[in-house]
Amino acid sequence: MKPDQFSGRKKWKGLFLLIVPVVLGAAGFLVMSLWNAILPELTGLKAISFWQAVGLFVLCKILFGNFRGPGGGTPGRMGFGPGSAWERMRNATPEEREAIREEWRRRCRK
């Protein structure tokens, strides 16, 4: 490995270590602000602290999503990427397309 490659990695690592706490702090502040502005009046729940909001944010990301952003980092699951439903339909023969349509019709009638 060249010395300049190592220094580039070191910069990214330093930037990553700076960005993660800032994003986590901003998300915690947003969750805390929204929770404290809406839920105590609406439902009678208690207000939460900043650290409770950060914990709630992390818990929700673990349970309901991940940290890869929209789409979850799984190509083809949604959208128009390789392996998506649109791509499969585009590459299917007319007979395969009709079979897929019939399957969709059958499932939607239930």
C-alpha positions in Angstrom: 0.0 0.0 0.0 1.3 3.4 -0.9 1.7 6.0 1.9 -0.6 8.5 0.2 -3.4 5.8 0.1 -3.1 5.3 3.8 -3.3 9.1 4.5 -6.5 9.2 2.3 -8.1 6.5 4.4 -7.1 8.3 7.6 -8.8 11.4 6.4 -12.1 9.6 5.6 -11.9 7.8 9.0 -11.5 11.1 10.7 -14.3 12.7 8.7 -16.5 9.7 9.5 -15.8 10.0 13.2 -16.8 13.6 13.0 -20.0 13.2 10.9 -21.5 10.3 12.9 -21.8 12.1 16.2 -23.2 15.2 14.5 -25.8 13.3 12.6 -26.7 11.2 15.7 -27.0 14.4 17.7 -29.1 16.2 15.1 -31.4 13.1 14.9 -31.7 12.9 18.7 -32.5 16.6 18.9 -35.2 16.2 16.2 -36.8 13.2 17.8 -36.7 14.9 21.2 -38.2 18.1 19.9 -41.0 16.4 17.9 -41.8 14.0 20.8 -41.9 16.8 23.4 -43.9 19.1 21.1 -46.6 16.6 20.1 -47.0 13.5 22.3 -47.3 15.0 25.9 -50.3 17.1 24.9 -51.8 14.6 22.6 -51.5 11.4 24.6 -50.4 12.5 28.1 -47.0 10.8 27.7 -44.0 12.3 29.6 -41.4 14.4 27.9 -38.2 12.7 27.1 -34.5 13.8 27.4 -32.0 14.1 24.7 -30.4 10.7 25.5 -33.7 9.0 25.6 -34.4 10.4 22.2 -31.1 9.2 20.8 -31.8 5.7 22.2 -35.3 5.8 20.7 -33.9 6.8 17.3 -31.3 4.0 17.4 -33.9 1.4 18.5 -36.2 2.4 15.7 -33.4 2.2 13.2 -32.6 -1.3 14.4 -36.2 -2.5 14.5 -37.7 -0.8 11.4 -34.8 0.1 9.2 -31.1 0.2 8.8 -28.4 2.8 8.5 -28.0 2.7 4.8 -30.6 5.3 3.8 -33.6 5.0 1.4 -33.9 1.5 -0.2 -32.1 -0.2 2.6 -29.0 -0.9 0.5 -30.6 -3.9 -1.2 -30.5 -3.3 -4.9 -33.5 -4.5 -6.8 -35.9 -4.7 -3.9 -37.6 -1.5 -4.9 -37.2 0.9 -7.8 -35.8 0.3 -11.2 -32.4 -1.3 -10.5 -31.2 -4.8 -11.5 -33.4 -7.5 -10.2 -36.4 -5.2 -9.7 -39.9 -6.1 -10.8 -39.6 -3.6 -13.7 -36.3 -5.1 -14.9 -37.8 -8.7 -14.7 -40.9 -7.6 -16.7 -38.7 -5.8 -19.3 -36.6 -8.9 -19.9 -39.5 -11.4 -19.8 -40.9 -13.1 -22.9 -44.5 -12.3 -23.8 -45.6 -15.6 -22.3 -43.7 -15.0 -19.1 -45.3 -11.5 -18.9 -48.8 -12.9 -19.2 -48.1 -15.5 -16.6 -46.8 -12.8 -14.2 -49.9 -10.7 -14.9 -52.2 -13.6 -14.3 -50.5 -14.3 -11.0 -50.9 -10.7 -9.9 -54.6 -10.8 -10.9 -55.1 -14.0 -8.9 -53.4 -12.5 -5.8 -55.3 -9.2 -6.0 -58.7 -10.9 -6.1 -58.3 -12.5 -2.7 
